[in-house]
């Protein structure tokens, strides 16, 4: 992963700088929230967007950096809300705000990050982009409600994939489509790629030991529970093949290779 990140390390560093001083108070809970934001994270949404743009020979502008910063804020806000829904005591190896301060602080912290993200997106002055992100957060919330309602129930593969698409891939779609809009790339192609990549990302994540344990504790069927390990691996391979086909028209360069390497890691 480090060699892939190295391809766009300068741009990722600019996104990290955006996290500086986003809180007017830097002590107590705010300091812990800041540590959470700056903690161990692959910034996978920003990473795939940067690689996709640079593979298509596009320049990374200040507006694109702002947009990706907003994406990371929205993602982290969703994690703070998820911790409450899932009663999560740990995330990224450290105690969650939920476990230390309760649901109210965790939800309010998530809401703060969402507000900051929307405020930053407004600075772009593009209502189409704002609509894409608001639609994404709506879909994410709706999907989490549906998933909560399905706890303890057997679900089909189709419903599982729709859930993965809604709670995870929808934000990948919003950010990749939006940066493609700013860079004058084909938005439909970007959305198609993002939905498949985001869904594959979630399927892969749901197979990890920590995620499986969390799903079991919350009475949610994993993808392996639904179709078994062999068919799950076949499912991942199918997504990888579809993603490779979507990259056929992208110029051959080190950034495209980075995307291909990233897909192989999933």
N, C-alpha and C positions, 0 to 999 in steps of 0.2 A: 504493500500500500504506500509506503514512504516514497518509493521511486515514482509512483503515479502522481502523488501530491507534489513532488519536486518539479513537475512540469509546469505547474501554475502556482508555485509557492509565493511569488511576489504578489499575485492577485489575492490569494488567500490571506496573506498578511495584511493587505489593505482592508479586507473584511473584518479581520480581528481587531484592527485599530478602531473600527466603528463602535466596538463595544466599550471603549474607554469613556468613562464619565457619563454613562447613560442614567445614572442615579444622582439626584441632588444631595442625597445623604449616603455616606459610604461607611456605615457602621451597623452593628447588630444584624438584623435579618437582611438588610440591603447588601451588606458585605458578603453574606453567605449566598445570596442570590447571584451576586456578581461572580463569585467563585464557581457557582454552578454553570453560569454561561461560558466562563473561560476554561472550564474543566475539560477533561479528555473527551474529544469529539472529532469525528472524521470530517465533519462539514460536508457530508456526502452530497447534499443537494447543490451546494455551491460548486463542489468539485466537478460533478457531471455537467453542470451548466457551463463552467469555464472551459472544460475540455471540448465540449460540443461546439462552443463558439470559436475557439482557437483552431479546432480541426477544420472549421469552415472559413478560416482566414479572416475572422472578424476581430476588431479592436475592442478591448475591454474598457468601456468608458466609466466615468464617475457615476452615472445613473445606473449602470449595470451593477456596480459595487453596492450602491444603495439598495437596489432591488434584492440582491442576494443577502445582504445584511437583514433586510426585512423578512426574507424567507427563513433565515436562521432564528430570528426572534419568534416567528409564528410556530416553527417546529418546537422550539424549547418551551413555548407557552403550552403547547399540546402535551408535552411530557409532564409538566407540572399538574395539568388537569388529569392526565392518565394516572398519575401516582395516587390521586384521590380515589378515582374509580376502581383501581386495582389494589388499593391498600398496600402500596409498595413501600417497603422500609428502606430499600437501597436502590440507587441508580448510579451507573458508572462507578460502582465500588464504594460510594460514599452514602451516608444517611440522607434520605430525601427531606425536603422542607416539610413535607406532609408528616413524616415520622417524628420530626423534631418540634413542629409548631402546630400541627393539625391541618384539617382540610381548609379552614377559612384563609389562612395565610397562603397556602399553596394555590388556591383558586384565585385569590386577589393578586398574587404575584404573576400568575399566568395572564390574568386580565390586563395587568400593567404592561406586560410585554406585547400583548396583542394591540393595545392602544398605541404603544410606541411604534410598532410596525406599521400600522395604518397611517399614523402621522408622517412617517418616513416615506411611505408610498405616495402620499398626497403631494409630497415635494416634487415628484416626477411629473405632475400635471397631466397625467394620462388616465382618463376615466376607464378605458378598456382594460388596462392593467389592473386598476383597482377592482373592477368588477370580477376579473379572473380570480384574484386572491380572496375576495369576499365570498365568491361562489365556492371556492375551495374550502374555506373555514366552515361554511354552512354544511357542505357535504361531509366533512370530517366529523362535525358534531352529530349530524344525523346518523352517520354510520356507527358511531360509538353508542348511540342510544339503541340502535337496532341490535348491535352486538351484545349490549348489556341485557336486552330483553331475551336474547337467545341463550343466555347462560343456562347450563344444565340440559340443553336440548341437542339432539343430533341434527346436524345441518348438512346440506349437500355441498359438493365441491363448487358448484356454481355460486352458491351463496357465500361460501368462504372466499372465493376469488373476488366477488363483488365487494365484500367487506375489506379485503386487502387493498383493492383499488380505491375504495372510498376513504379509508382512514390514512392511507399512506401515499398511494400513487397520485391522488388528486393534487397534493401540494407539489409533487415533482412536476406534474402537468402545468400547474399555474406558473411556476418559476421558469421552466424551460420555454414555455410558450411566450412568456412575457419578455425574457431576454432575447428571444428570437424576433419578437415584434420590434424591440429597440434596435436590433442588428439587421433588420430587413431580411430575415430568413423565413422559409416556409413554415408557417405556424402549425398547420395541420400535421405536417410530418413531425415537427417537434413534439406536438401533443401525443401523437401515436407512439413515438419512441419513449416519451416520459411515462406514459401509462404502463407500457410493458416493462420498462426498467423498474419503475416503482413497485409494481406488483411482484416482480421477481425478487426485488430487494426484501419485500415483506415475507414472501415465502421462505427465503433463505434465513431471515431473522427468526421466523417462527420455528425453525428447526434447531436453533441453538439451545443449549442446556438451560440457560437462565430463563429464556422465553417459554420453553416447554414447562418448566417448573411453575412459572407465573400463570400460564394458561390453566394448568391442572388445578392450582389453588383457587382460580376464579371460575372453575367448572366450564371451561371453554375447550372444545375439541380442536386439536392441532390438525394441520394438513395431513400429517402422517396418520393420525387417528382415522381420518376420513378415507384416505385412499391407499395407505401403506407406504413404506419407505421407497420401494422400487418405483412405484408410479409417481411418487413425489419427485424423485430424481429425474424421471422421464419428463415430468412437467417442467422442471427447471431447464432441462436441455431444450425443450420446445421453445421456451421463452428466449433462451440464448440464441437459438437459430433465427428466430424472428427478428431479434435485435440486430444480429449480424446482417441480415438482409436489408434492414432499414439504413444501414451504414454504407451500403454499396456505392451510393452516389456522393459520399463524403470523400474529399481528397485524401490520398494516402500521405500521412505525415505522422510525426511522433505523438501528436495529440489524439489522433484517431487510434493509434496503437494503444495509447493510455486508456481510452474508452474500452477497447477490446479486452485489455488486461483486467480492467475493473469488472467487466461483465463476467470474465472467467473466474474471478474470485468469489462470485456469488453462487 
